[in-house]
Amino acid sequence: MENRLRELREQHGLTQEDLAVRVNVSRQTIISLEKGKYNPSIFLAYRLAQVFHLPIEAVFVFEAGEE
Amino acid sequence: MKTKNRDFLRYIMLFLLFSIGIWQNLNGNSSYGSGLIGGAIGVFIAITFKQRKIRQMEAQGLNTYDERAWFIAGRAAYFTYLTFALGSAFVVLIGSIWGPPVLVNPYNFLGICLSILVLLYICFYYYFNRKM
């Protein structure tokens, strides 16, 4: 699944570690998410979207047939 | 289980292994005893260093056992089981047809199986951690 995490994080002036602390995960998880190697659970996706004050679908781009 | 409880259980287990090692050394089974003592000390040192790093990360507010870690652990466990089951089935199949009958010490055999499982799990965990 594609996402806009890196772009949004940089817009908000956050480091990967800052974001990791805010959503209570490791920095490695943020790196994996930004690279698109790991798809988050709905809870983590929600917490990430909350940090940027955006709906989930504005952060994560889901396309049919991706499952 | 909380990190503190997990640490406590680990240290209790290591203490038990260390005690068994001393007991075996005193009973004349020095190779087994020394192996246990050496292993217990090695694991104690490794755990102490790892826990120190984890505590530093936790102090910074990072979650070291987050959902990605659990996801990787789950995948590693599944692939460990699959590899071990298929490998064992293959060995049993081939061995039953062509292999000579072998008498085994069940304790040694279980120890070897356990070592293979742990090694496979570590390899798969490392692999998925790099891949994801």
N, CA and C atoms of all chains as a GROMACS GRO file, in nm:
protein
  597
    1MET      N    1   0.084  -0.119   0.000
    1MET     CA    2   0.000   0.000   0.000
    1MET      C    3   0.089   0.125   0.000
    2GLU      N    4   0.055   0.218  -0.088
    2GLU     CA    5   0.133   0.343  -0.091
    2GLU      C    6   0.087   0.436   0.022
    3ASN      N    7   0.176   0.524   0.063
    3ASN     CA    8   0.136   0.620   0.166
    3ASN      C    9   0.213   0.751   0.151
    4ARG      N   10   0.164   0.853   0.221
    4ARG     CA   11   0.226   0.987   0.212
    4ARG      C   12   0.297   1.021   0.343
    5LEU      N   13   0.339   0.917   0.414
    5LEU     CA   14   0.397   0.941   0.548
    5LEU      C   15   0.520   1.031   0.546
    6ARG      N   16   0.612   0.999   0.456
    6ARG     CA   17   0.737   1.075   0.452
    6ARG      C   18   0.709   1.224   0.422
    7GLU      N   19   0.625   1.243   0.320
    7GLU     CA   20   0.589   1.379   0.278
    7GLU      C   21   0.523   1.456   0.394
    8LEU      N   22   0.426   1.392   0.460
    8LEU     CA   23   0.355   1.458   0.569
    8LEU      C   24   0.445   1.483   0.689
    9ARG      N   25   0.530   1.383   0.716
    9ARG     CA   26   0.624   1.398   0.829
    9ARG      C   27   0.716   1.517   0.807
   10GLU      N   28   0.768   1.528   0.685
   10GLU     CA   29   0.859   1.641   0.656
   10GLU      C   30   0.786   1.775   0.658
   11GLN      N   31   0.660   1.773   0.611
   11GLN     CA   32   0.578   1.896   0.615
   11GLN      C   33   0.559   1.945   0.759
   12HIS      N   34   0.543   1.848   0.850
   12HIS     CA   35   0.521   1.883   0.992
   12HIS      C   36   0.651   1.901   1.069
   13GLY      N   37   0.763   1.886   1.000
   13GLY     CA   38   0.894   1.906   1.064
   13GLY      C   39   0.927   1.802   1.169
   14LEU      N   40   0.881   1.681   1.146
   14LEU     CA   41   0.907   1.573   1.243
   14LEU      C   42   1.018   1.482   1.193
   15THR      N   43   1.096   1.428   1.286
   15THR     CA   44   1.193   1.325   1.248
   15THR      C   45   1.123   1.189   1.258
   16GLN      N   46   1.187   1.086   1.206
   16GLN     CA   47   1.128   0.953   1.214
   16GLN      C   48   1.110   0.913   1.361
   17GLU      N   49   1.207   0.951   1.443
   17GLU     CA   50   1.201   0.916   1.585
   17GLU      C   51   1.086   0.990   1.655
   18ASP      N   52   1.068   1.118   1.620
   18ASP     CA   53   0.957   1.196   1.679
   18ASP      C   54   0.823   1.128   1.649
   19LEU      N   55   0.808   1.090   1.522
   19LEU     CA   56   0.682   1.027   1.481
   19LEU      C   57   0.663   0.892   1.551
   20ALA      N   58   0.774   0.817   1.561
   20ALA     CA   59   0.768   0.686   1.628
   20ALA      C   60   0.722   0.701   1.772
   21VAL      N   61   0.776   0.803   1.840
   21VAL     CA   62   0.738   0.826   1.981
   21VAL      C   63   0.590   0.863   1.990
   22ARG      N   64   0.545   0.946   1.896
   22ARG     CA   65   0.405   0.992   1.901
   22ARG      C   66   0.304   0.879   1.881
   23VAL      N   67   0.342   0.780   1.798
   23VAL     CA   68   0.246   0.671   1.773
   23VAL      C   69   0.285   0.542   1.847
   24ASN      N   70   0.386   0.553   1.935
   24ASN     CA   71   0.427   0.442   2.022
   24ASN      C   72   0.471   0.317   1.944
   25VAL      N   73   0.562   0.338   1.849
   25VAL     CA   74   0.624   0.225   1.778
   25VAL      C   75   0.775   0.249   1.774
   26SER      N   76   0.850   0.157   1.711
   26SER     CA   77   0.994   0.177   1.698
   26SER      C   78   1.024   0.260   1.573
   27ARG      N   79   1.144   0.317   1.568
   27ARG     CA   80   1.182   0.396   1.451
   27ARG      C   81   1.188   0.309   1.327
   28GLN      N   82   1.228   0.182   1.348
   28GLN     CA   83   1.236   0.087   1.236
   28GLN      C   84   1.100   0.069   1.169
   29THR      N   85   0.994   0.073   1.249
   29THR     CA   86   0.859   0.058   1.194
   29THR      C   87   0.824   0.176   1.103
   30ILE      N   88   0.862   0.296   1.147
   30ILE     CA   89   0.836   0.415   1.064
   30ILE      C   90   0.915   0.405   0.933
   31ILE      N   91   1.039   0.359   0.941
   31ILE     CA   92   1.122   0.344   0.820
   31ILE      C   93   1.055   0.245   0.724
   32SER      N   94   1.010   0.131   0.778
   32SER     CA   95   0.945   0.028   0.694
   32SER      C   96   0.816   0.082   0.632
   33LEU      N   97   0.740   0.158   0.711
   33LEU     CA   98   0.615   0.214   0.660
   33LEU      C   99   0.643   0.312   0.546
   34GLU      N  100   0.743   0.398   0.566
   34GLU     CA  101   0.774   0.498   0.462
   34GLU      C  102   0.823   0.433   0.333
   35LYS      N  103   0.894   0.323   0.348
   35LYS     CA  104   0.943   0.253   0.230
   35LYS      C  105   0.833   0.166   0.165
   36GLY      N  106   0.719   0.154   0.233
   36GLY     CA  107   0.609   0.074   0.180
   36GLY      C  108   0.632  -0.075   0.196
   37LYS      N  109   0.726  -0.113   0.285
   37LYS     CA  110   0.756  -0.255   0.305
   37LYS      C  111   0.662  -0.320   0.405
   38TYR      N  112   0.599  -0.238   0.488
   38TYR     CA  113   0.511  -0.292   0.592
   38TYR      C  114   0.380  -0.215   0.591
   39ASN      N  115   0.269  -0.290   0.594
   39ASN     CA  116   0.138  -0.227   0.600
   39ASN      C  117   0.090  -0.226   0.745
   40PRO      N  118   0.051  -0.108   0.795
   40PRO     CA  119   0.014  -0.099   0.938
   40PRO      C  120  -0.123  -0.159   0.967
   41SER      N  121  -0.146  -0.188   1.094
   41SER     CA  122  -0.280  -0.230   1.136
   41SER      C  123  -0.370  -0.107   1.129
   42ILE      N  124  -0.498  -0.129   1.140
   42ILE     CA  125  -0.594  -0.017   1.133
   42ILE      C  126  -0.571   0.078   1.251
   43PHE      N  127  -0.529   0.023   1.366
   43PHE     CA  128  -0.506   0.107   1.485
   43PHE      C  129  -0.387   0.201   1.464
   44LEU      N  130  -0.279   0.144   1.408
   44LEU     CA  131  -0.160   0.227   1.385
   44LEU      C  132  -0.189   0.330   1.275
   45ALA      N  133  -0.260   0.287   1.171
   45ALA     CA  134  -0.295   0.379   1.062
   45ALA      C  135  -0.377   0.495   1.118
   46TYR      N  136  -0.468   0.464   1.211
   46TYR     CA  137  -0.553   0.567   1.270
   46TYR      C  138  -0.469   0.663   1.354
   47ARG      N  139  -0.378   0.608   1.432
   47ARG     CA  140  -0.293   0.694   1.517
   47ARG      C  141  -0.205   0.786   1.430
   48LEU      N  142  -0.153   0.730   1.320
   48LEU     CA  143  -0.069   0.809   1.230
   48LEU      C  144  -0.151   0.922   1.167
   49ALA      N  145  -0.272   0.888   1.124
   49ALA     CA  146  -0.359   0.988   1.062
   49ALA      C  147  -0.393   1.098   1.162
   50GLN      N  148  -0.411   1.058   1.289
   50GLN     CA  149  -0.444   1.156   1.394
   50GLN      C  150  -0.330   1.256   1.415
   51VAL      N  151  -0.206   1.207   1.405
   51VAL     CA  152  -0.089   1.296   1.424
   51VAL      C  153  -0.094   1.410   1.321
   52PHE      N  154  -0.135   1.375   1.198
   52PHE     CA  155  -0.137   1.476   1.091
   52PHE      C  156  -0.274   1.544   1.075
   53HIS      N  157  -0.368   1.512   1.165
   53HIS     CA  158  -0.504   1.568   1.161
   53HIS      C  159  -0.568   1.547   1.025
   54LEU      N  160  -0.554   1.425   0.975
   54LEU     CA  161  -0.610   1.391   0.843
   54LEU      C  162  -0.686   1.259   0.854
   55PRO      N  163  -0.781   1.235   0.762
   55PRO     CA  164  -0.844   1.102   0.761
   55PRO      C  165  -0.745   0.997   0.710
   56ILE      N  166  -0.769   0.871   0.745
   56ILE     CA  167  -0.676   0.763   0.707
   56ILE      C  168  -0.651   0.760   0.556
   57GLU      N  169  -0.760   0.778   0.479
   57GLU     CA  170  -0.745   0.766   0.334
   57GLU      C  171  -0.662   0.879   0.272
   58ALA      N  172  -0.637   0.985   0.351
   58ALA     CA  173  -0.552   1.092   0.300
   58ALA      C  174  -0.404   1.060   0.324
   59VAL      N  175  -0.380   0.964   0.412
   59VAL     CA  176  -0.241   0.925   0.442
   59VAL      C  177  -0.204   0.797   0.366
   60PHE      N  178  -0.294   0.701   0.368
   60PHE     CA  179  -0.268   0.572   0.302
   60PHE      C  180  -0.355   0.560   0.177
   61VAL      N  181  -0.290   0.524   0.068
   61VAL     CA  182  -0.362   0.516  -0.060
   61VAL      C  183  -0.385   0.369  -0.092
   62PHE      N  184  -0.510   0.328  -0.077
   62PHE     CA  185  -0.544   0.189  -0.104
   62PHE      C  186  -0.600   0.176  -0.245
   63GLU      N  187  -0.546   0.081  -0.320
   63GLU     CA  188  -0.599   0.056  -0.454
   63GLU      C  189  -0.652  -0.086  -0.459
   64ALA      N  190  -0.767  -0.102  -0.528
   64ALA     CA  191  -0.830  -0.234  -0.537
   64ALA      C  192  -0.733  -0.335  -0.600
   65GLY      N  193  -0.734  -0.456  -0.550
   65GLY     CA  194  -0.647  -0.561  -0.603
   65GLY      C  195  -0.510  -0.565  -0.538
   66GLU      N  196  -0.493  -0.482  -0.435
   66GLU     CA  197  -0.363  -0.477  -0.366
   66GLU      C  198  -0.347  -0.587  -0.261
   67GLU      N  199  -0.461  -0.643  -0.217
   67GLU     CA  200  -0.456  -0.739  -0.105
   67GLU      C  201  -0.376  -0.863  -0.142
   68MET      N  202   0.282  -1.023   2.889
   68MET     CA  203   0.370  -1.020   3.007
   68MET      C  204   0.455  -0.893   3.006
   69LYS      N  205   0.469  -0.831   3.124
   69LYS     CA  206   0.546  -0.707   3.131
   69LYS      C  207   0.696  -0.736   3.119
   70THR      N  208   0.770  -0.633   3.072
   70THR     CA  209   0.914  -0.651   3.050
   70THR      C  210   0.985  -0.695   3.178
   71LYS      N  211   0.944  -0.637   3.292
   71LYS     CA  212   1.010  -0.670   3.420
   71LYS      C  213   0.990  -0.818   3.454
   72ASN      N  214   0.865  -0.866   3.438
   72ASN     CA  215   0.836  -1.007   3.468
   72ASN      C  216   0.913  -1.099   3.376
   73ARG      N  217   0.919  -1.061   3.248
   73ARG     CA  218   0.990  -1.141   3.148
   73ARG      C  219   1.139  -1.150   3.184
   74ASP      N  220   1.196  -1.036   3.222
   74ASP     CA  221   1.337  -1.033   3.263
   74ASP      C  222   1.360  -1.124   3.384
   75PHE      N  223   1.268  -1.113   3.481
   75PHE     CA  224   1.280  -1.192   3.603
   75PHE      C  225   1.280  -1.341   3.569
   76LEU      N  226   1.187  -1.384   3.484
   76LEU     CA  227   1.178  -1.525   3.445
   76LEU      C  228   1.306  -1.570   3.373
   77ARG      N  229   1.358  -1.483   3.287
   77ARG     CA  230   1.481  -1.516   3.214
   77ARG      C  231   1.597  -1.539   3.310
   78TYR      N  232   1.610  -1.449   3.408
   78TYR     CA  233   1.721  -1.461   3.501
   78TYR      C  234   1.705  -1.584   3.591
   79ILE      N  235   1.581  -1.616   3.626
   79ILE     CA  236   1.556  -1.738   3.706
   79ILE      C  237   1.600  -1.862   3.626
   80MET      N  238   1.562  -1.864   3.497
   80MET     CA  239   1.598  -1.978   3.410
   80MET      C  240   1.750  -1.990   3.399
   81LEU      N  241   1.816  -1.876   3.381
   81LEU     CA  242   1.962  -1.879   3.369
   81LEU      C  243   2.026  -1.926   3.498
   82PHE      N  244   1.970  -1.882   3.610
   82PHE     CA  245   2.023  -1.924   3.740
   82PHE      C  246   2.008  -2.075   3.756
   83LEU      N  247   1.892  -2.127   3.713
   83LEU     CA  248   1.868  -2.272   3.720
   83LEU      C  249   1.971  -2.348   3.635
   84LEU      N  250   1.992  -2.300   3.511
   84LEU     CA  251   2.088  -2.365   3.421
   84LEU      C  252   2.228  -2.361   3.480
   85PHE      N  253   2.262  -2.244   3.538
   85PHE     CA  254   2.393  -2.228   3.600
   85PHE      C  255   2.409  -2.325   3.718
   86SER      N  256   2.304  -2.338   3.799
   86SER     CA  257   2.308  -2.428   3.916
   86SER      C  258   2.322  -2.573   3.871
   87ILE      N  259   2.247  -2.611   3.767
   87ILE     CA  260   2.257  -2.749   3.716
   87ILE      C  261   2.399  -2.774   3.665
   88GLY      N  262   2.458  -2.671   3.601
   88GLY     CA  263   2.595  -2.682   3.552
   88GLY      C  264   2.693  -2.711   3.665
   89ILE      N  265   2.680  -2.636   3.774
   89ILE     CA  266   2.768  -2.656   3.891
   89ILE      C  267   2.748  -2.796   3.949
   90TRP      N  268   2.620  -2.834   3.962
   90TRP     CA  269   2.586  -2.966   4.017
   90TRP      C  270   2.648  -3.077   3.932
   91GLN      N  271   2.638  -3.064   3.801
   91GLN     CA  272   2.693  -3.166   3.712
   91GLN      C  273   2.846  -3.168   3.718
   92ASN      N  274   2.907  -3.050   3.733
   92ASN     CA  275   3.053  -3.044   3.747
   92ASN      C  276   3.097  -3.116   3.874
   93LEU      N  277   3.023  -3.095   3.982
   93LEU     CA  278   3.057  -3.158   4.110
   93LEU      C  279   3.037  -3.309   4.104
   94ASN      N  280   2.944  -3.354   4.018
   94ASN     CA  281   2.916  -3.498   4.004
   94ASN      C  282   3.007  -3.565   3.903
   95GLY      N  283   3.102  -3.492   3.848
   95GLY     CA  284   3.199  -3.552   3.755
   95GLY      C  285   3.161  -3.545   3.608
   96ASN      N  286   3.043  -3.492   3.578
   96ASN     CA  287   3.003  -3.477   3.438
   96ASN      C  288   3.048  -3.338   3.391
   97SER      N  289   3.181  -3.322   3.379
   97SER     CA  290   3.235  -3.187   3.361
   97SER      C  291   3.206  -3.125   3.225
   98SER      N  292   3.200  -3.207   3.118
   98SER     CA  293   3.178  -3.147   2.986
   98SER      C  294   3.037  -3.087   2.978
   99TYR      N  295   2.938  -3.161   3.029
   99TYR     CA  296   2.799  -3.112   3.030
   99TYR      C  297   2.787  -2.990   3.122
  100GLY      N  298   2.846  -3.002   3.241
  100GLY     CA  299   2.839  -2.893   3.340
  100GLY      C  300   2.905  -2.766   3.289
  101SER      N  301   3.025  -2.780   3.232
  101SER     CA  302   3.096  -2.661   3.182
  101SER      C  303   3.021  -2.598   3.067
  102GLY      N  304   2.963  -2.683   2.981
  102GLY     CA  305   2.883  -2.632   2.868
  102GLY      C  306   2.766  -2.548   2.917
  103LEU      N  307   2.697  -2.600   3.018
  103LEU     CA  308   2.581  -2.527   3.074
  103LEU      C  309   2.624  -2.395   3.137
  104ILE      N  310   2.734  -2.401   3.215
  104ILE     CA  311   2.781  -2.279   3.282
  104ILE      C  312   2.823  -2.175   3.178
  105GLY      N  313   2.900  -2.219   3.078
  105GLY     CA  314   2.946  -2.128   2.972
  105GLY      C  315   2.828  -2.068   2.896
  106GLY      N  316   2.732  -2.155   2.862
  106GLY     CA  317   2.613  -2.108   2.789
  106GLY      C  318   2.534  -2.008   2.871
  107ALA      N  319   2.514  -2.040   3.001
  107ALA     CA  320   2.436  -1.951   3.088
  107ALA      C  321   2.504  -1.816   3.103
  108ILE      N  322   2.636  -1.815   3.117
  108ILE     CA  323   2.708  -1.687   3.131
  108ILE      C  324   2.698  -1.608   3.001
  109GLY      N  325   2.715  -1.677   2.888
  109GLY     CA  326   2.707  -1.611   2.757
  109GLY      C  327   2.571  -1.547   2.735
  110VAL      N  328   2.466  -1.624   2.764
  110VAL     CA  329   2.330  -1.572   2.746
  110VAL      C  330   2.304  -1.457   2.842
  111PHE      N  331   2.354  -1.468   2.965
  111PHE     CA  332   2.335  -1.361   3.064
  111PHE      C  333   2.396  -1.230   3.013
  112ILE      N  334   2.518  -1.239   2.959
  112ILE     CA  335   2.586  -1.118   2.907
  112ILE      C  336   2.506  -1.060   2.790
  113ALA      N  337   2.465  -1.149   2.697
  113ALA     CA  338   2.391  -1.102   2.578
  113ALA      C  339   2.260  -1.036   2.618
  114ILE      N  340   2.188  -1.099   2.712
  114ILE     CA  341   2.058  -1.044   2.757
  114ILE      C  342   2.078  -0.910   2.826
  115THR      N  343   2.183  -0.902   2.908
  115THR     CA  344   2.208  -0.777   2.981
  115THR      C  345   2.230  -0.661   2.884
  116PHE      N  346   2.314  -0.685   2.780
  116PHE     CA  347   2.340  -0.580   2.680
  116PHE      C  348   2.213  -0.544   2.603
  117LYS      N  349   2.137  -0.649   2.566
  117LYS     CA  350   2.014  -0.625   2.489
  117LYS      C  351   1.913  -0.546   2.572
  118GLN      N  352   1.898  -0.584   2.699
  118GLN     CA  353   1.801  -0.516   2.784
  118GLN      C  354   1.840  -0.370   2.808
  119ARG      N  355   1.972  -0.346   2.815
  119ARG     CA  356   2.017  -0.208   2.836
  119ARG      C  357   1.974  -0.121   2.717
  120LYS      N  358   1.993  -0.179   2.596
  120LYS     CA  359   1.954  -0.106   2.475
  120LYS      C  360   1.804  -0.082   2.470
  121ILE      N  361   1.728  -0.187   2.508
  121ILE     CA  362   1.582  -0.176   2.507
  121ILE      C  363   1.535  -0.069   2.606
  122ARG      N  364   1.597  -0.067   2.724
  122ARG     CA  365   1.558   0.032   2.825
  122ARG      C  366   1.588   0.175   2.777
  123GLN      N  367   1.703   0.190   2.706
  123GLN     CA  368   1.736   0.323   2.652
  123GLN      C  369   1.628   0.367   2.553
  124MET      N  370   1.586   0.271   2.466
  124MET     CA  371   1.484   0.304   2.367
  124MET      C  372   1.351   0.335   2.434
  125GLU      N  373   1.318   0.257   2.537
  125GLU     CA  374   1.191   0.281   2.609
  125GLU      C  375   1.193   0.416   2.681
  126ALA      N  376   1.313   0.454   2.730
  126ALA     CA  377   1.325   0.584   2.798
  126ALA      C  378   1.302   0.698   2.699
  127GLN      N  379   1.334   0.673   2.572
  127GLN     CA  380   1.310   0.777   2.469
  127GLN      C  381   1.164   0.778   2.424
  128GLY      N  382   1.084   0.683   2.475
  128GLY     CA  383   0.942   0.677   2.440
  128GLY      C  384   0.913   0.584   2.324
  129LEU      N  385   1.014   0.508   2.280
  129LEU     CA  386   0.994   0.416   2.166
  129LEU      C  387   0.945   0.281   2.217
  130ASN      N  388   0.860   0.219   2.138
  130ASN     CA  389   0.806   0.087   2.175
  130ASN      C  390   0.885  -0.020   2.100
  131THR      N  391   0.962  -0.098   2.172
  131THR     CA  392   1.048  -0.197   2.106
  131THR      C  393   0.972  -0.322   2.065
  132TYR      N  394   0.860  -0.349   2.133
  132TYR     CA  395   0.778  -0.466   2.096
  132TYR      C  396   0.648  -0.416   2.031
  133ASP      N  397   0.663  -0.346   1.921
  133ASP     CA  398   0.544  -0.291   1.855
  133ASP      C  399   0.483  -0.395   1.761
  134GLU      N  400   0.380  -0.354   1.688
  134GLU     CA  401   0.307  -0.451   1.605
  134GLU      C  402   0.392  -0.512   1.494
  135ARG      N  403   0.490  -0.435   1.444
  135ARG     CA  404   0.576  -0.491   1.339
  135ARG      C  405   0.662  -0.605   1.395
  136ALA      N  406   0.712  -0.586   1.518
  136ALA     CA  407   0.795  -0.690   1.581
  136ALA      C  408   0.713  -0.818   1.599
  137TRP      N  409   0.586  -0.803   1.643
  137TRP     CA  410   0.500  -0.920   1.661
  137TRP      C  411   0.468  -0.985   1.527
  138PHE      N  412   0.448  -0.903   1.426
  138PHE     CA  413   0.417  -0.954   1.292
  138PHE      C  414   0.535  -1.038   1.240
  139ILE      N  415   0.656  -0.985   1.256
  139ILE     CA  416   0.776  -1.056   1.211
  139ILE      C  417   0.794  -1.185   1.291
  140ALA      N  418   0.771  -1.175   1.423
  140ALA     CA  419   0.784  -1.295   1.508
  140ALA      C  420   0.686  -1.403   1.463
  141GLY      N  421   0.564  -1.362   1.429
  141GLY     CA  422   0.463  -1.457   1.383
  141GLY      C  423   0.503  -1.524   1.253
  142ARG      N  424   0.552  -1.445   1.160
  142ARG     CA  425   0.595  -1.501   1.031
  142ARG      C  426   0.713  -1.595   1.050
  143ALA      N  427   0.808  -1.552   1.135
  143ALA     CA  428   0.927  -1.634   1.160
  143ALA      C  429   0.885  -1.768   1.222
  144ALA      N  430   0.790  -1.763   1.316
  144ALA     CA  431   0.744  -1.886   1.381
  144ALA      C  432   0.676  -1.978   1.279
  145TYR      N  433   0.594  -1.921   1.192
  145TYR     CA  434   0.523  -2.002   1.093
  145TYR      C  435   0.621  -2.068   0.996
  146PHE      N  436   0.718  -1.991   0.948
  146PHE     CA  437   0.815  -2.047   0.852
  146PHE      C  438   0.908  -2.148   0.920
  147THR      N  439   0.936  -2.127   1.050
  147THR     CA  440   1.016  -2.224   1.125
  147THR      C  441   0.942  -2.356   1.131
  148TYR      N  442   0.814  -2.349   1.169
  148TYR     CA  443   0.732  -2.471   1.176
  148TYR      C  444   0.727  -2.541   1.041
  149LEU      N  445   0.702  -2.462   0.935
  149LEU     CA  446   0.687  -2.520   0.801
  149LEU      C  447   0.815  -2.589   0.756
  150THR      N  448   0.929  -2.520   0.772
  150THR     CA  449   1.057  -2.576   0.730
  150THR      C  450   1.090  -2.701   0.810
  151PHE      N  451   1.065  -2.693   0.941
  151PHE     CA  452   1.098  -2.807   1.027
  151PHE      C  453   1.009  -2.927   0.993
  152ALA      N  454   0.879  -2.902   0.974
  152ALA     CA  455   0.786  -3.011   0.944
  152ALA      C  456   0.820  -3.076   0.810
  153LEU      N  457   0.842  -2.994   0.708
  153LEU     CA  458   0.873  -3.048   0.576
  153LEU      C  459   1.009  -3.119   0.576
  154GLY      N  460   1.107  -3.057   0.641
  154GLY     CA  461   1.241  -3.117   0.650
  154GLY      C  462   1.237  -3.251   0.722
  155SER      N  463   1.164  -3.254   0.834
  155SER     CA  464   1.153  -3.378   0.912
  155SER      C  465   1.083  -3.486   0.830
  156ALA      N  466   0.974  -3.446   0.762
  156ALA     CA  467   0.899  -3.543   0.680
  156ALA      C  468   0.990  -3.602   0.572
  157PHE      N  469   1.069  -3.518   0.510
  157PHE     CA  470   1.160  -3.563   0.405
  157PHE      C  471   1.264  -3.660   0.460
  158VAL      N  472   1.324  -3.624   0.574
  158VAL     CA  473   1.426  -3.710   0.636
  158VAL      C  474   1.366  -3.844   0.677
  159VAL      N  475   1.245  -3.840   0.736
  159VAL     CA  476   1.178  -3.965   0.778
  159VAL      C  477   1.148  -4.053   0.658
  160LEU      N  478   1.099  -3.990   0.551
  160LEU     CA  479   1.063  -4.064   0.430
  160LEU      C  480   1.186  -4.132   0.368
  161ILE      N  481   1.290  -4.054   0.348
  161ILE     CA  482   1.411  -4.108   0.285
  161ILE      C  483   1.480  -4.208   0.378
  162GLY      N  484   1.490  -4.169   0.507
  162GLY     CA  485   1.557  -4.255   0.605
  162GLY      C  486   1.488  -4.388   0.623
  163SER      N  487   1.354  -4.388   0.617
  163SER     CA  488   1.279  -4.513   0.635
  163SER      C  489   1.304  -4.610   0.520
  164ILE      N  490   1.333  -4.557   0.403
  164ILE     CA  491   1.353  -4.643   0.286
  164ILE      C  492   1.499  -4.688   0.275
  165TRP      N  493   1.590  -4.589   0.278
  165TRP     CA  494   1.730  -4.622   0.251
  165TRP      C  495   1.824  -4.616   0.372
  166GLY      N  496   1.782  -4.544   0.475
  166GLY     CA  497   1.874  -4.526   0.588
  166GLY      C  498   1.887  -4.650   0.675
  167PRO      N  499   2.002  -4.666   0.741
  167PRO     CA  500   2.019  -4.779   0.833
  167PRO      C  501   1.943  -4.753   0.963
  168PRO      N  502   1.896  -4.859   1.032
  168PRO     CA  503   1.830  -4.835   1.161
  168PRO      C  504   1.932  -4.780   1.263
  169VAL      N  505   1.894  -4.674   1.330
  169VAL     CA  506   1.987  -4.609   1.423
  169VAL      C  507   1.922  -4.599   1.560
  170LEU      N  508   1.998  -4.630   1.663
  170LEU     CA  509   1.949  -4.612   1.799
  170LEU      C  510   1.986  -4.471   1.844
  171VAL      N  511   1.889  -4.399   1.897
  171VAL     CA  512   1.920  -4.262   1.940
  171VAL      C  513   1.890  -4.244   2.088
  172ASN      N  514   1.970  -4.156   2.149
  172ASN     CA  515   1.941  -4.115   2.286
  172ASN      C  516   1.832  -4.008   2.278
  173PRO      N  517   1.714  -4.030   2.336
  173PRO     CA  518   1.603  -3.935   2.319
  173PRO      C  519   1.636  -3.794   2.368
  174TYR      N  520   1.719  -3.785   2.472
  174TYR     CA  521   1.752  -3.652   2.526
  174TYR      C  522   1.840  -3.575   2.428
  175ASN      N  523   1.938  -3.646   2.372
  175ASN     CA  524   2.022  -3.582   2.270
  175ASN      C  525   1.937  -3.542   2.149
  176PHE      N  526   1.848  -3.633   2.111
  176PHE     CA  527   1.766  -3.608   1.993
  176PHE      C  528   1.677  -3.485   2.012
  177LEU      N  529   1.614  -3.477   2.130
  177LEU     CA  530   1.529  -3.360   2.158
  177LEU      C  531   1.612  -3.232   2.163
  178GLY      N  532   1.731  -3.242   2.219
  178GLY     CA  533   1.822  -3.126   2.225
  178GLY      C  534   1.858  -3.078   2.086
  179ILE      N  535   1.887  -3.174   1.996
  179ILE     CA  536   1.923  -3.137   1.859
  179ILE      C  537   1.802  -3.073   1.789
  180CYS      N  538   1.684  -3.132   1.808
  180CYS     CA  539   1.562  -3.075   1.747
  180CYS      C  540   1.540  -2.931   1.796
  181LEU      N  541   1.557  -2.912   1.927
  181LEU     CA  542   1.538  -2.779   1.987
  181LEU      C  543   1.637  -2.679   1.927
  182SER      N  544   1.763  -2.723   1.913
  182SER     CA  545   1.866  -2.634   1.857
  182SER      C  546   1.829  -2.595   1.713
  183ILE      N  547   1.783  -2.694   1.635
  183ILE     CA  548   1.747  -2.666   1.496
  183ILE      C  549   1.630  -2.566   1.492
  184LEU      N  550   1.530  -2.588   1.578
  184LEU     CA  551   1.414  -2.497   1.581
  184LEU      C  552   1.456  -2.354   1.616
  185VAL      N  553   1.538  -2.341   1.719
  185VAL     CA  554   1.582  -2.208   1.763
  185VAL      C  555   1.663  -2.140   1.654
  186LEU      N  556   1.753  -2.218   1.592
  186LEU     CA  557   1.838  -2.162   1.486
  186LEU      C  558   1.753  -2.117   1.367
  187LEU      N  559   1.656  -2.202   1.329
  187LEU     CA  560   1.568  -2.166   1.217
  187LEU      C  561   1.491  -2.038   1.249
  188TYR      N  562   1.438  -2.030   1.374
  188TYR     CA  563   1.360  -1.912   1.414
  188TYR      C  564   1.445  -1.785   1.407
  189ILE      N  565   1.569  -1.794   1.457
  189ILE     CA  566   1.658  -1.677   1.455
  189ILE      C  567   1.686  -1.634   1.310
  190CYS      N  568   1.714  -1.733   1.224
  190CYS     CA  569   1.743  -1.702   1.083
  190CYS      C  570   1.623  -1.638   1.014
  191PHE      N  571   1.504  -1.695   1.036
  191PHE     CA  572   1.385  -1.640   0.972
  191PHE      C  573   1.352  -1.501   1.028
  192TYR      N  574   1.370  -1.482   1.159
  192TYR     CA  575   1.342  -1.351   1.218
  192TYR      C  576   1.435  -1.246   1.156
  193TYR      N  577   1.563  -1.283   1.146
  193TYR     CA  578   1.662  -1.191   1.089
  193TYR      C  579   1.624  -1.159   0.944
  194TYR      N  580   1.586  -1.262   0.870
  194TYR     CA  581   1.552  -1.245   0.729
  194TYR      C  582   1.431  -1.152   0.712
  195PHE      N  583   1.323  -1.177   0.786
  195PHE     CA  584   1.202  -1.094   0.772
  195PHE      C  585   1.224  -0.953   0.826
  196ASN      N  586   1.308  -0.942   0.927
  196ASN     CA  587   1.338  -0.809   0.981
  196ASN      C  588   1.413  -0.725   0.877
  197ARG      N  589   1.499  -0.790   0.799
  197ARG     CA  590   1.571  -0.717   0.694
  197ARG      C  591   1.478  -0.688   0.577
  198LYS      N  592   1.390  -0.783   0.547
  198LYS     CA  593   1.305  -0.772   0.430
  198LYS      C  594   1.196  -0.664   0.449
  199MET      N  595   1.143  -0.654   0.571
  199MET     CA  596   1.031  -0.560   0.594
  199MET      C  597   1.080  -0.426   0.647
   0.00000   0.00000   0.00000
